Amino acid sequence: MRWGWSVRAGAAWGALLLGQAGHAADVRELRAASTPTGATLRLVASSALHVAVRRVAPLDERERLYVDLPPGTRLTPGVRAGLTAAPPIAGMRLGLAEGGRLRLVLELDGAVAYRLGAPGRVVELTLTRAPTPEATATATAPRPVPAVPPSAALKIVIDPGHGGQDPGAHGYAVEKDVTLDISIRLARLLRERLGANPILTRARDATLPLAARTARANQERADLFVSIHANASPRSELHGIETYYLNNTADHATIRLAAMENGLAPVGPMPARADLRYILSDLVQVGKMEESVALAGAVHRGLVGHLRERYGEINDLGVKRGPFYVLVGAFMPCVLVETSFLTHPTEGRRLADEAYRAAIAEGLYAGIARFVADGRRARTL
């Protein structure tokens, strides 16, 4: 890969397997067990643990708890195999959170109250099912609706794919030019209509390493990260729109596309170091996976729907998962959009046309605006 091995990704990988200086606790047991009123999550470590628990407002039907372990905490062999859910815990998974610390994500089935025990070698998190609304309707005053931050507080980093010495794909237009034009138009719409604060990773034809794009989004503490690309294929008949969130995949077409976008050889097997990076990508993004999937779905529907209104039949290639390096390490919901095929006779000519690029920007805006509205609605329920 042209940009080399990411220092940040390598450090995060080491945090998981080797730990960090200043804390040497090994988690020897991590298990959930049912109780008459809910469940108890038990962590047993080699030394005292100071665990942080945070409730996450859902963007889907399930609420989640983030259980963050101290930086440097390590897992002993077999701990992952013991991650078995116990109601009201619907699912559990491990990954890396901000700063490289281990995070356990608990998906909850229904309303749950929790209580964290004192720090120590054994830490227990007690989860209790909340009483039904019928039992508490007469005894409890209605909760006030939480304040929703104005859309002006939203930071949305838009990443025009490629640029400078990296032109990207070629066809009836050049990818770096197409993505920059679409991104500038999208930023204007987000600012004028949503009152958001859009930030472009590049605002001109400049060379920008892939790792620097994600780093910029993290430095800005962005709420969303959207990377915009245009597709290409030696088979000129291929066409359509597809949207990706970060995850591993066995689909050969996606792997070839990711290799091309990642600056790797577009054909042949993926290098071993790249495979490790994609394994890492699952870990780094685990805390935002659900939001990324929701963002990908909203953006894709908005783009396909708007283009169909303007141009009739549009080939919907769907929402997919893929190992795109530009998304690795993002601490916010992130997606990569392949807006159309530069090499297709119809789509390629359309991408070279200003009106089509403007329509793409409108569709992307519609999807992002829908995602933001759905997120606000979920937080007020």
C-alpha positions, 0 to 999 in steps of 0.5 A, spaced: 500 500 500 502 506 498 501 509 504 504 504 508 502 501 515 498 506 519 502 508 526 495 509 529 493 502 527 499 498 529 499 502 536 491 500 537 493 492 535 498 492 540 494 495 545 489 489 544 495 484 544 500 486 549 497 492 553 500 498 555 505 501 560 502 503 566 497 498 567 498 490 566 491 487 568 489 481 565 482 479 564 481 472 566 474 471 566 468 475 563 462 472 563 454 474 564 449 470 568 442 470 569 439 472 575 431 473 578 431 480 576 436 480 570 443 479 569 450 480 572 456 481 568 462 478 572 469 480 570 475 477 574 482 480 573 489 479 575 489 486 579 484 491 581 480 494 575 477 501 574 471 500 569 467 505 566 460 504 564 456 508 559 449 508 556 448 509 549 442 512 546 439 507 541 439 509 533 435 502 532 431 498 537 436 496 542 439 500 547 447 499 549 452 499 554 459 501 553 463 497 558 470 500 558 476 497 561 483 501 563 488 502 558 493 496 557 488 491 560 489 485 556 485 478 555 487 471 557 486 466 552 479 463 552 476 469 555 472 471 548 469 464 548 466 465 554 462 471 551 455 468 552 449 473 553 444 472 558 437 476 558 436 482 558 443 482 555 441 480 548 449 480 545 456 482 547 462 483 543 469 486 544 473 491 541 477 497 541 475 504 543 478 511 543 485 511 546 486 504 544 482 501 551 478 495 551 471 496 550 465 491 551 459 492 548 452 490 551 446 490 547 440 490 551 433 487 550 428 492 553 429 497 559 434 496 564 437 499 570 444 498 572 449 498 578 457 498 577 460 494 583 466 497 587 473 497 583 477 490 585 480 484 582 473 482 581 468 487 578 460 486 578 455 489 573 448 488 575 443 489 570 435 489 572 429 489 568 426 496 569 418 495 571 413 495 566 410 502 564 403 499 567 406 498 574 409 505 575 404 509 571 401 512 577 407 512 582 412 516 577 412 523 574 413 523 567 420 524 565 422 531 561 424 530 554 431 531 553 434 537 550 436 535 543 442 539 541 441 544 535 444 541 528 449 547 528 453 543 533 454 537 528 461 536 525 460 532 519 467 531 515 466 529 508 472 526 504 473 527 497 476 520 495 483 521 492 487 527 490 493 530 487 498 525 485 493 520 486 488 521 481 483 515 483 479 511 477 479 513 470 473 513 465 469 518 462 472 523 468 477 522 473 475 520 480 479 525 484 475 531 480 468 528 481 469 527 488 471 534 490 466 537 486 460 533 489 463 534 496 464 541 495 456 541 493 454 537 499 458 541 504 454 547 502 447 543 502 449 541 509 451 548 511 445 552 508 439 547 509 442 543 516 446 548 519 451 543 520 459 544 520 461 541 514 469 540 514 472 537 507 479 533 508 481 536 502 478 543 498 483 542 492 487 538 488 491 535 493 495 529 495 492 526 502 494 520 505 488 515 507 490 515 514 490 523 515 483 523 513 481 519 518 485 522 523 482 529 521 475 527 523 478 524 530 481 531 531 475 535 529 471 530 534 466 529 528 459 526 529 459 523 522 465 521 517 463 520 509 468 518 504 466 519 497 468 515 491 466 513 484 467 506 481 470 503 475 471 496 472 474 493 466 467 491 464 464 497 462 457 494 462 458 494 470 454 500 473 450 502 479 451 505 486 453 502 492 455 504 500 460 501 504 461 500 512 467 498 515 467 490 516 471 484 513 468 480 507 469 474 503 466 477 497 471 478 492 469 483 488 468 488 494 476 486 496 478 488 489 474 494 490 477 495 497 484 494 494 483 499 489 481 504 493 486 503 499 492 503 494 493 496 493 494 492 487 487 491 484 487 484 483 490 478 486 490 476 494 490 481 499 497 482 503 498 478 509 499 485 513 493 488 510 489 482 512 491 484 519 489 491 518 482 489 516 481 484 522 483 491 526 478 495 523 473 491 526 475 492 533 476 499 532 470 501 529 466 496 534 463 501 538 460 505 532 458 499 528 450 500 529 451 507 527 455 506 521 450 501 518 444 505 520 448 511 516 450 507 510 443 505 509 440 512 510 445 515 505 444 509 500 437 510 500 437 518 500 442 517 494 438 512 490 431 515 491 433 522 489 437 519 483 431 515 481 426 521 481 431 525 476 434 520 472 429 514 472 432 507 473 438 507 477 442 500 479 441 499 486 447 495 488 446 495 495 449 497 502 455 492 503 461 491 508 468 492 506 475 493 509 476 500 506 482 503 510 480 510 510 475 508 515 479 504 519 480 508 526 474 512 526 471 514 532 464 516 529 459 513 524 463 512 518 461 510 511 464 510 504 459 511 498 461 509 491 457 514 487 457 511 480 461 507 475 466 512 471 467 506 466 460 505 464 457 509 458 451 512 461 454 513 468 461 515 466 458 521 462 453 523 467 459 523 472 462 528 467 456 532 467 455 538 472 447 536 473 448 529 475 454 531 480 449 536 483 444 531 483 448 526 487 450 531 492 442 532 493 441 525 494 447 524 499 444 530 503 437 527 503 440 521 506 445 524 512 439 529 514 434 523 514 440 519 519 440 525 523 433 526 524 432 519 526 437 519 531 434 525 534 427 522 534 430 515 537 434 520 543 427 523 545 423 516 545 
